[in-house]
Amino acid sequence: MLEDIIVFALSSSIELADEICQHLGVARGKCQVKHFADGEIIVEPDESVRGKNVFIIQSTCNPVSETYMEVLVALDALKRASANEVTVVMPYYGYARQDRKARARQPITAKLMADLLQTAGANRIVTLDLHAPQIQGFFNIPIDDLSAVAMIGQYFRGKSFEQEVVVVSPDHGGATRARRLADVIPNSSIAIIDKRRTKPNVAEAMNLIGDVNGKIAIVVDDIVDTAGSLMGGIDMLIRNGAEEVYCACTHGILSGPAVQRIRDSQIKELIVTNSIPLTEEKRQEGKIKQISIGYMLAKTIEAIQNHTPVSVLYDLFNE
């Protein structure tokens, strides 16, 4: 069945696509992505896709609008070339934080992106830890919102902590994610940081719900961007008696001063996935550890192609 698929990588996820193809045992499809001097983008597959099931691998990370446009142009090219079905594997779904009208006259850009992807010809979306699971409802096509929680849990189980572990959500909205991680880490409880976001990328930690005194704290979130709000939460946990603080997130955007803040903080480690590629500076920062989602995405592609359940993939990380 896998001989009927083609996996293309666009500009932001070439390394990840190569790893996926290695797990699948297929060669990455030949495709040209060109940016003209005025910013226009053209994507041209260099092999036939007629009647094939095509998978586009692309995280819509910085520069977000350009990486989105590459996906849209690629979709148009593939549908016009008579591809059978096109699945967009978008580990990081850009604009996901604009998922509602928080104030008057704000756009819901996460919905706009969903409309564009469907109009351009996507038959299915595969993504990872959407900022809000409700974004799935913006689509009228199948969408698989995978989770890195099982992989993160496997990583921390490997540390065999002697002290009790408390999994901390940095806000109320992430409490479900924290509970799921606590469920796969033995001898663990959860706590929640009550914070107020005053403006984008700025949040103030207000109160702590739960007990972290004398425990290993693991802060889990979907995104770390500038790490400003994370630092306030770390300081609160230390003040409340946490012995060590680890952090984990699916999408390490790590913009602006994030790396320096992490370097100067009391964090023991920040675990991120390779949903977003790390720059050389970020790779060399000793506190930042990266785990790969390549195997999970390869197994997801296999399941989609073979019409088998995707949900059983999390069992792969139970050891």
C-alpha positions in Angstrom: 0.0 0.0 0.0 2.8 2.5 0.8 3.9 2.4 -2.9 0.8 4.5 -3.6 2.0 7.4 -1.4 4.3 10.3 -2.0 5.7 12.4 0.8 6.7 16.0 0.0 8.6 18.4 2.2 8.2 22.2 1.9 10.8 24.6 3.3 10.2 24.5 7.1 10.2 20.8 7.8 12.7 19.1 5.5 14.7 17.3 8.3 11.4 16.1 9.9 10.1 14.8 6.5 13.4 13.0 5.9 13.0 11.2 9.2 9.4 10.3 8.5 10.4 8.9 5.1 13.2 6.9 6.7 10.7 5.3 9.1 8.2 4.6 6.2 10.9 3.2 4.0 10.1 5.5 1.1 12.1 8.2 -0.7 11.1 11.8 -0.1 9.2 13.2 -3.2 11.0 15.6 -5.4 9.6 19.1 -5.2 10.8 22.6 -5.9 9.8 25.6 -3.7 10.9 28.9 -5.1 10.5 32.4 -3.8 10.7 35.2 -6.4 12.3 38.6 -5.7 9.0 40.2 -5.0 7.9 37.6 -2.5 5.8 35.4 -4.8 5.9 31.7 -4.2 5.8 28.8 -6.6 5.8 25.1 -5.7 6.4 22.5 -8.4 6.4 18.7 -7.9 9.1 17.2 -10.0 7.4 13.8 -10.3 4.0 12.5 -11.3 1.3 12.5 -8.5 -1.6 11.3 -10.7 -3.8 9.0 -8.7 -1.4 9.0 -5.7 -2.1 9.8 -2.0 0.1 12.7 -1.3 1.3 13.9 2.1 2.7 17.5 2.5 5.0 17.9 5.6 5.1 21.6 6.7 4.9 23.3 10.1 3.6 26.8 9.6 6.2 28.4 11.9 8.3 31.6 11.4 7.8 33.1 8.8 4.2 32.0 9.4 2.5 33.7 6.5 5.1 32.5 4.0 5.0 28.9 5.2 1.2 28.9 5.0 1.3 30.3 1.5 3.7 27.5 0.5 1.2 24.9 1.6 -1.7 26.6 -0.2 0.3 26.9 -3.5 1.4 23.3 -3.1 -2.2 22.1 -2.6 -3.3 23.9 -5.8 -0.4 22.4 -7.8 -1.2 18.9 -6.5 -4.9 19.0 -7.2 -4.3 20.4 -10.7 -1.9 17.5 -11.2 -4.6 15.0 -10.4 -3.4 13.7 -7.0 -6.0 11.3 -5.6 -6.0 12.7 -2.0 -3.8 15.3 -0.3 -3.1 15.2 3.4 -1.4 18.2 5.0 0.8 17.1 7.9 1.1 20.4 9.8 2.7 19.6 13.2 2.5 23.2 14.2 -0.7 25.0 13.2 0.2 28.6 12.8 -2.3 31.3 13.9 -3.9 28.8 16.4 -3.7 31.3 19.2 -6.2 33.5 17.3 -9.0 31.0 17.9 -11.7 33.3 19.3 -12.8 36.9 19.6 -11.2 37.9 22.9 -12.1 41.5 22.3 -14.4 43.4 19.9 -13.4 43.6 16.3 -10.7 40.8 16.5 -10.4 38.3 13.8 -10.7 34.5 14.2 -7.7 33.8 12.1 -7.4 30.1 13.0 -10.8 29.7 11.3 -9.6 31.7 8.2 -6.6 29.3 7.9 -8.9 26.3 8.1 -11.1 27.8 5.3 -8.0 28.5 3.1 -6.6 25.0 3.5 -9.9 23.4 2.5 -10.5 25.8 -0.4 -7.0 25.1 -1.7 -7.8 21.4 -1.8 -6.7 19.6 1.4 -8.5 16.3 2.0 -7.3 15.8 5.5 -5.2 17.6 8.1 -2.8 16.0 10.6 -1.6 18.3 13.4 -0.1 18.1 16.9 -1.5 19.6 20.1 -3.7 22.4 18.8 -3.7 25.4 21.0 -7.4 24.8 21.5 -8.9 21.4 20.5 -12.1 23.2 19.4 -10.2 24.4 16.3 -10.9 20.9 14.9 -14.5 22.2 14.5 -13.4 24.8 12.1 -12.8 22.1 9.5 -15.3 20.2 7.4 -12.7 17.6 6.5 -11.1 14.9 8.7 -8.5 16.2 11.1 -6.2 14.2 13.4 -5.1 16.3 16.4 -2.3 14.2 17.8 -0.7 14.7 21.2 2.9 14.6 22.3 1.9 13.9 25.9 2.6 10.2 25.7 6.1 10.9 24.3 6.8 13.5 27.0 5.5 11.1 29.7 7.9 8.4 28.4 10.8 10.8 28.6 10.1 11.7 32.2 9.4 8.1 33.3 12.9 7.4 32.0 14.3 9.7 34.7 12.9 7.5 37.5 12.5 10.4 40.0 12.7 9.4 43.6 10.6 12.3 44.9 7.0 12.8 44.2 6.2 14.5 41.0 3.6 17.3 40.4 2.6 18.2 36.9 1.8 21.9 36.7 -0.4 23.6 34.2 0.7 27.2 33.5 -3.0 28.3 33.2 -6.5 27.0 33.7 -6.9 26.1 30.0 -4.1 23.6 30.2 -5.4 21.6 33.2 -6.6 18.8 31.0 -3.2 18.4 29.4 -1.5 18.4 32.8 -4.0 15.7 34.0 -3.2 13.5 30.9 0.6 13.8 31.6 0.1 13.0 35.3 -1.9 9.9 34.3 1.2 8.5 32.6 3.8 9.4 35.2 3.7 7.2 38.4 3.3 8.9 41.8 2.2 12.3 40.4 -0.4 14.9 41.1 -1.3 18.1 39.4 -1.2 21.8 40.2 -2.5 24.9 38.3 -1.0 28.4 38.1 -3.6 31.1 38.1 -2.3 33.8 35.7 -3.7 36.9 34.0 -2.6 37.7 30.4 -2.4 41.5 30.2 -1.4 41.6 26.5 0.1 39.2 23.9 3.3 37.5 25.1 2.9 39.1 28.6 1.3 37.2 31.5 1.4 37.6 35.2 1.4 34.6 37.6 -1.1 35.3 40.3 -1.8 32.3 42.5 -0.9 28.6 42.8 -3.6 26.0 43.1 -2.1 22.8 44.5 0.9 21.6 46.5 4.5 21.6 45.1 6.5 21.8 48.3 9.3 19.2 48.3 8.3 17.8 44.9 9.7 17.7 41.4 7.6 20.1 39.3 7.0 19.5 35.6 5.3 22.5 33.8 3.6 21.3 30.6 2.2 23.6 27.9 1.5 23.4 24.2 3.7 26.4 23.2 6.6 28.3 24.6 7.1 31.5 22.7 9.1 34.3 24.4 9.1 32.3 27.7 8.1 35.5 29.6 5.0 34.0 31.3 6.8 30.8 31.9 9.5 32.5 33.9 7.0 34.0 36.3 5.5 30.6 36.9 8.9 29.0 37.5 9.7 31.6 40.2 6.3 31.0 41.8 7.0 27.2 42.0 10.4 27.8 43.5 9.0 30.2 46.1 6.4 27.5 47.0 9.1 24.9 47.7 9.5 22.9 44.5 12.8 21.1 44.7 13.4 21.1 40.9 11.4 22.5 38.0 11.3 20.9 34.5 9.3 22.2 31.6 7.9 20.5 28.6 6.1 21.8 25.5 5.1 20.5 22.2 6.0 23.6 20.1 9.2 25.4 21.0 8.7 28.6 19.1 11.3 30.3 21.4 11.2 33.8 20.0 13.2 36.8 20.9 14.7 36.6 24.4 13.4 33.1 25.1 16.7 31.2 25.0 18.5 33.7 27.2 15.6 33.6 29.7 15.7 29.8 29.8 19.5 29.9 30.2 19.3 32.3 33.1 16.3 30.6 34.8 16.2 27.9 37.5 14.7 25.4 35.0 16.6 22.1 34.9 15.4 21.2 31.4 13.0 22.4 28.8 11.7 19.5 26.6 10.5 20.4 23.2 9.6 18.3 20.1 10.9 18.9 16.6 7.5 20.1 15.4 9.4 23.4 14.9 13.1 23.1 13.8 15.6 24.6 16.2 18.2 27.1 15.2 21.9 26.2 15.9 21.8 28.5 19.0 18.9 26.7 20.4 20.4 23.3 19.7 23.5 24.2 21.6 21.7 25.5 24.7 22.2 22.7 27.3 18.9 23.2 29.0 16.9 22.6 25.9 16.3 18.9 25.0 14.5 17.9 21.8 12.5 14.7 21.3 11.4 13.6 17.8 7.8 13.2 16.6 9.0 11.6 13.3 8.2 8.0 14.3 4.7 9.0 15.5 3.9 10.9 12.3 5.2 8.0 10.2 2.9 5.6 12.0 0.1 8.1 11.5 0.7 8.2 7.8 0.7 4.4 7.7 -2.6 4.3 9.6 -4.2 6.8 7.3 -3.0 4.9 4.2 -4.0 1.5 5.6 -7.4 2.7 7.0 -6.5 1.6 10.6 -7.1 3.5 13.9 -4.7 6.4 14.7 -5.6 6.4 18.4 -3.6 3.2 19.1 -0.4 5.0 18.3 -0.1 6.3 21.8 0.4 2.7 23.0 3.8 2.8 21.3 5.0 5.1 24.1 3.7 3.2 27.2 7.0 1.5 28.0 
